[in-house]
Amino acid sequence: MPKRDSVLAALGQNVRRRREARELTQEKLAERADLDPTYISGIERGLRNPGIKNVAKLAKALGFSTAELLKGVDA
């Protein structure tokens, strides 16, 4: 199993926390963001390194700015 990167883990926690606050499933978020549900799962677990376009898609689907979604995600 790949080692989790702290930056990716922090992003994943932000996505999960905001998704759950909106009462969305991973599947519903994936649909709104036009991404695959398994990709969302990988991001939330800190295993995927999404490109900035996908981060922006996630932020928009969650109703946040990209900056808000990345808050606390530092190298």
DSSP file (Angstrom, degrees, kcal/mol; ACC not computed):
  #  RESIDUE AA STRUCTURE BP1 BP2  ACC     N-H-->O    O-->H-N    N-H-->O    O-->H-N    TCO  KAPPA ALPHA  PHI   PSI    X-CA   Y-CA   Z-CA
    1    1 A M              0   0    0      0, 0.0     0, 0.0     0, 0.0     0, 0.0   0.000 360.0 360.0 360.0 133.4    0.0    0.0    0.0
    2    2 A P        -     0   0    0      0, 0.0     2,-0.2     0, 0.0     0, 0.0  -0.287 360.0-108.0 -65.6 148.2    1.4    3.4   -1.0
    3    3 A K        -     0   0    0      1,-0.1     2,-0.4    44,-0.0     0, 0.0  -0.558  35.3-116.7 -75.0 137.6    2.5    5.8    1.8
    4    4 A R        -     0   0    0     -2,-0.2     2,-0.3     4,-0.0    43,-0.1  -0.609  20.5-136.3 -79.5 131.6    0.2    8.8    2.3
    5    5 A D     >  -     0   0    0     41,-0.8     4,-2.7    -2,-0.4     5,-0.2  -0.682  13.3-131.6 -83.0 138.3    1.7   12.2    1.7
    6    6 A S  H  > S+     0   0    0     -2,-0.3     4,-2.1     1,-0.2     5,-0.1   0.846 106.2  50.7 -63.6 -34.8    0.8   14.8    4.4
    7    7 A V  H  > S+     0   0    0      2,-0.2     4,-2.1     1,-0.2    -1,-0.2   0.934 113.6  44.3 -67.2 -46.1   -0.2   17.4    1.8
    8    8 A L  H  > S+     0   0    0      1,-0.2     4,-2.6     2,-0.2    38,-0.3   0.873 112.2  53.3 -67.0 -36.3   -2.5   14.9   -0.1
    9    9 A A  H  X S+     0   0    0     -4,-2.7     4,-2.2    37,-0.2    -1,-0.2   0.902 108.7  49.6 -64.2 -40.9   -3.9   13.7    3.2
   10   10 A A  H  X S+     0   0    0     -4,-2.1     4,-2.1     2,-0.2    -2,-0.2   0.910 111.7  48.1 -65.6 -42.2   -4.8   17.2    4.3
   11   11 A L  H  X S+     0   0    0     -4,-2.1     4,-2.6     1,-0.2    -2,-0.2   0.936 111.1  51.4 -61.4 -45.9   -6.5   17.9    1.0
   12   12 A G  H  X S+     0   0    0     -4,-2.6     4,-2.7     1,-0.2    -2,-0.2   0.884 108.7  50.4 -59.3 -40.2   -8.4   14.6    1.3
   13   13 A Q  H  X S+     0   0    0     -4,-2.2     4,-2.9     2,-0.2     5,-0.2   0.902 110.0  50.9 -65.2 -40.4   -9.6   15.5    4.8
   14   14 A N  H  X S+     0   0    0     -4,-2.1     4,-2.3     2,-0.2     5,-0.2   0.934 112.1  46.5 -61.7 -45.9  -10.8   18.9    3.5
   15   15 A V  H  X S+     0   0    0     -4,-2.6     4,-2.7     2,-0.2     5,-0.2   0.951 115.4  45.7 -62.0 -49.2  -12.7   17.3    0.7
   16   16 A R  H  X S+     0   0    0     -4,-2.7     4,-2.9     1,-0.2     5,-0.3   0.932 112.7  49.9 -60.7 -47.1  -14.3   14.6    2.9
   17   17 A R  H  X S+     0   0    0     -4,-2.9     4,-1.9     1,-0.2    -1,-0.2   0.918 115.6  42.5 -59.5 -45.0  -15.2   17.1    5.7
   18   18 A R  H  X S+     0   0    0     -4,-2.3     4,-1.4    -5,-0.2    -1,-0.2   0.869 113.5  52.1 -72.1 -35.8  -16.9   19.5    3.2
   19   19 A R  H  <>S+     0   0    0     -4,-2.7     5,-2.3    -5,-0.2     3,-0.3   0.942 112.1  45.9 -63.3 -46.8  -18.6   16.7    1.3
   20   20 A E  H ><5S+     0   0    0     -4,-2.9     3,-1.2     1,-0.2    -2,-0.2   0.863 108.1  56.4 -66.0 -35.5  -20.0   15.3    4.5
   21   21 A A  H 3<5S+     0   0    0     -4,-1.9    -1,-0.2     1,-0.3    -2,-0.2   0.829 109.4  47.1 -63.1 -31.5  -21.1   18.7    5.7
   22   22 A R  T 3<5S-     0   0    0     -4,-1.4    -1,-0.3    -3,-0.3    -2,-0.2   0.418 113.9-123.7 -87.4   0.5  -23.1   19.0    2.4
   23   23 A E  T < 5 +     0   0    0     -3,-1.2     2,-0.4     1,-0.2    -3,-0.2   0.895  60.1 148.8  56.6  43.7  -24.5   15.5    3.1
   24   24 A L      < -     0   0    0     -5,-2.3    -1,-0.2    -6,-0.1     2,-0.2  -0.833  43.5-133.8-105.8 144.8  -23.2   14.3   -0.3
   25   25 A T     >  -     0   0    0     -2,-0.4     4,-2.4     1,-0.1     5,-0.2  -0.483  31.1-108.7 -81.6 165.2  -22.0   10.7   -1.1
   26   26 A Q  H  > S+     0   0    0      1,-0.2     4,-2.5     2,-0.2     5,-0.2   0.882 122.0  54.2 -60.6 -36.4  -18.8   10.3   -3.0
   27   27 A E  H  > S+     0   0    0      2,-0.2     4,-2.2     1,-0.2    -1,-0.2   0.908 108.5  46.7 -64.9 -42.9  -20.9    9.2   -5.9
   28   28 A K  H  > S+     0   0    0      2,-0.2     4,-2.4     1,-0.2    -2,-0.2   0.902 113.3  48.8 -68.4 -40.7  -23.0   12.4   -5.9
   29   29 A L  H  X S+     0   0    0     -4,-2.4     4,-2.4     2,-0.2    -2,-0.2   0.925 110.4  51.8 -62.5 -43.6  -19.9   14.6   -5.5
   30   30 A A  H  X>S+     0   0    0     -4,-2.5     5,-2.7     1,-0.2     4,-0.8   0.905 109.9  49.6 -59.1 -42.5  -18.3   12.7   -8.4
   31   31 A E  H ><5S+     0   0    0     -4,-2.2     3,-0.6     1,-0.2    -1,-0.2   0.929 112.5  46.8 -62.4 -46.0  -21.4   13.3  -10.6
   32   32 A R  H 3<5S+     0   0    0     -4,-2.4    -2,-0.2     1,-0.2    -1,-0.2   0.849 118.3  41.5 -65.1 -34.7  -21.4   17.1   -9.7
   33   33 A A  H 3<5S-     0   0    0     -4,-2.4    -1,-0.2    -5,-0.2    -2,-0.2   0.468 108.5-122.0 -92.7  -2.8  -17.7   17.4  -10.4
   34   34 A D  T <<5S+     0   0    0     -4,-0.8     2,-0.3    -3,-0.6    -3,-0.2   0.928  71.8 123.2  58.2  47.5  -17.7   15.2  -13.5
   35   35 A L      < -     0   0    0     -5,-2.7    -1,-0.2    -6,-0.1    -2,-0.1  -0.847  69.2 -93.0-129.6 166.6  -15.1   12.9  -12.0
   36   36 A D    >>  -     0   0    0     -2,-0.3     4,-1.8     1,-0.1     3,-0.8  -0.620  27.9-129.9 -82.1 139.1  -15.1    9.1  -11.2
   37   37 A P  H 3> S+     0   0    0      0, 0.0     4,-2.3     0, 0.0     5,-0.1   0.845 109.5  55.5 -57.1 -34.7  -16.2    8.0   -7.7
   38   38 A T  H 3> S+     0   0    0      1,-0.2     4,-2.0     2,-0.2     5,-0.1   0.827 105.0  53.7 -68.9 -28.4  -13.1    5.9   -7.3
   39   39 A Y  H <> S+     0   0    0     -3,-0.8     4,-2.1     2,-0.2    -1,-0.2   0.909 107.8  49.8 -68.1 -43.0  -11.0    9.0   -8.0
   40   40 A I  H  X S+     0   0    0     -4,-1.8     4,-2.7     1,-0.2    -2,-0.2   0.920 110.0  51.6 -59.7 -45.0  -12.9   10.9   -5.2
   41   41 A S  H  X S+     0   0    0     -4,-2.3     4,-1.8     1,-0.2    -1,-0.2   0.920 109.2  49.7 -58.8 -45.4  -12.2    8.0   -2.9
   42   42 A G  H  <>S+     0   0    0     -4,-2.0     5,-2.8     2,-0.2     6,-1.4   0.871 111.1  49.4 -63.1 -37.9   -8.5    8.1   -3.7
   43   43 A I  H ><5S+     0   0    0     -4,-2.1     3,-1.7     4,-0.2    -2,-0.2   0.946 110.3  50.0 -65.0 -48.6   -8.3   11.8   -3.1
   44   44 A E  H 3<5S+     0   0    0     -4,-2.7    -2,-0.2     1,-0.3    -1,-0.2   0.816 110.6  50.2 -62.4 -30.3  -10.1   11.5    0.3
   45   45 A R  T 3<5S-     0   0    0     -4,-1.8    -1,-0.3    -5,-0.2    -2,-0.2   0.459 115.3-116.5 -86.5  -0.5   -7.8    8.8    1.4
   46   46 A G  T < 5S+     0   0    0     -3,-1.7   -41,-0.8   -38,-0.3   -37,-0.2   0.729  87.2 111.1  75.0  22.2   -4.8   10.9    0.4
   47   47 A L      < +     0   0    0     -5,-2.8     2,-0.3    -6,-0.2    -4,-0.2   0.642  62.1  66.1-101.4 -18.8   -3.7    8.4   -2.3
   48   48 A R        -     0   0    0     -6,-1.4   -36,-0.1    -9,-0.1    -2,-0.1  -0.813  65.1-149.6-107.7 146.9   -4.4   10.5   -5.4
   49   49 A N        -     0   0    0     -2,-0.3     2,-0.1    -3,-0.0    -6,-0.1  -0.826  24.7-157.6-112.6  88.9   -2.6   13.7   -6.4
   50   50 A P        -     0   0    0      0, 0.0     2,-0.0     0, 0.0    -2,-0.0  -0.357  15.0-117.5 -72.5 146.0   -5.3   15.6   -8.3
   51   51 A G     >  -     0   0    0      1,-0.1     4,-2.1    -2,-0.1     3,-0.4  -0.314  32.8-102.3 -71.9 163.7   -4.4   18.3  -10.8
   52   52 A I  H  > S+     0   0    0      1,-0.2     4,-2.5     2,-0.2     5,-0.2   0.826 121.1  57.9 -61.3 -33.3   -5.4   21.9  -10.2
   53   53 A K  H  > S+     0   0    0      1,-0.2     4,-2.0     2,-0.2    -1,-0.2   0.904 108.8  45.5 -63.6 -39.6   -8.3   21.6  -12.7
   54   54 A N  H  > S+     0   0    0     -3,-0.4     4,-2.4     2,-0.2    -2,-0.2   0.852 110.6  53.2 -72.7 -33.6   -9.8   18.7  -10.7
   55   55 A V  H  X S+     0   0    0     -4,-2.1     4,-2.6     2,-0.2    -2,-0.2   0.922 110.0  48.9 -63.5 -42.7   -9.3   20.5   -7.4
   56   56 A A  H  X S+     0   0    0     -4,-2.5     4,-2.4     2,-0.2    -2,-0.2   0.892 109.9  51.5 -63.7 -39.8  -11.2   23.5   -8.9
   57   57 A K  H  X S+     0   0    0     -4,-2.0     4,-2.5     2,-0.2    -2,-0.2   0.918 111.4  47.7 -61.9 -43.6  -14.0   21.1  -10.1
   58   58 A L  H  X S+     0   0    0     -4,-2.4     4,-1.8     2,-0.2    -2,-0.2   0.928 111.0  50.5 -63.7 -45.0  -14.3   19.6   -6.6
   59   59 A A  H  X>S+     0   0    0     -4,-2.6     5,-2.9     1,-0.2     4,-0.8   0.931 112.5  46.5 -59.1 -46.5  -14.3   23.1   -5.0
   60   60 A K  H ><5S+     0   0    0     -4,-2.4     3,-0.8     1,-0.2    -1,-0.2   0.916 111.1  51.6 -63.1 -43.3  -17.1   24.2   -7.3
   61   61 A A  H 3<5S+     0   0    0     -4,-2.5    -1,-0.2     1,-0.3    -2,-0.2   0.799 113.0  46.4 -64.3 -28.0  -19.1   21.0   -6.8
   62   62 A L  H 3<5S-     0   0    0     -4,-1.8    -1,-0.3    -5,-0.2    -2,-0.2   0.548 116.9-113.6 -90.4  -9.1  -18.9   21.5   -3.1
   63   63 A G  T <<5S+     0   0    0     -4,-0.8     2,-0.3    -3,-0.8    -3,-0.2   0.780  78.3 112.3  82.4  27.6  -19.8   25.2   -3.2
   64   64 A F  S   <S-     0   0    0     -5,-2.9    -1,-0.3    -6,-0.2    -2,-0.2  -0.841  70.3-105.7-124.3 162.7  -16.4   26.5   -2.1
   65   65 A S     >  -     0   0    0     -2,-0.3     4,-2.0     1,-0.1     5,-0.2  -0.499  34.5-113.5 -78.5 160.7  -13.6   28.5   -3.7
   66   66 A T  H  > S+     0   0    0      1,-0.2     4,-1.7     2,-0.2     5,-0.1   0.902 119.2  55.2 -60.0 -40.4  -10.5   26.6   -4.6
   67   67 A A  H  4 S+     0   0    0      1,-0.2     4,-0.4     2,-0.2    -1,-0.2   0.899 106.9  49.7 -60.4 -41.5   -8.6   28.6   -2.0
   68   68 A E  H >4 S+     0   0    0      1,-0.2     3,-1.0     2,-0.2    -1,-0.2   0.903 109.5  51.0 -64.2 -40.6  -11.1   27.6    0.7
   69   69 A L  H 3< S+     0   0    0     -4,-2.0    -1,-0.2     1,-0.2    -2,-0.2   0.823 112.2  47.4 -66.4 -30.3  -10.7   23.9   -0.3
   70   70 A L  T >< S+     0   0    0     -4,-1.7     3,-2.4    -5,-0.2    -1,-0.2   0.425  80.4 131.7 -91.2   1.0   -7.0   24.2   -0.1
   71   71 A K  T <  S+     0   0    0     -3,-1.0     3,-0.1    -4,-0.4    -3,-0.1  -0.326  78.7  12.1 -58.2 127.9   -6.9   26.0    3.3
   72   72 A G  T 3  S+     0   0    0      1,-0.2     2,-1.1    -2,-0.1    -1,-0.3   0.444  92.0 124.4  84.7   0.1   -4.5   24.3    5.6
   73   73 A V    <   +     0   0    0     -3,-2.4     2,-0.3   -63,-0.1    -1,-0.2  -0.790  35.9 158.3 -95.7  96.0   -2.9   22.2    2.9
   74   74 A D              0   0    0     -2,-1.1   -64,-0.1   -68,-0.1    -3,-0.0  -0.914 360.0 360.0-123.0 147.0    0.8   23.2    3.1
   75   75 A A              0   0    0     -2,-0.3   -68,-0.1   -68,-0.1   -69,-0.1   0.471 360.0 360.0 -74.9 360.0    3.9   21.4    2.0
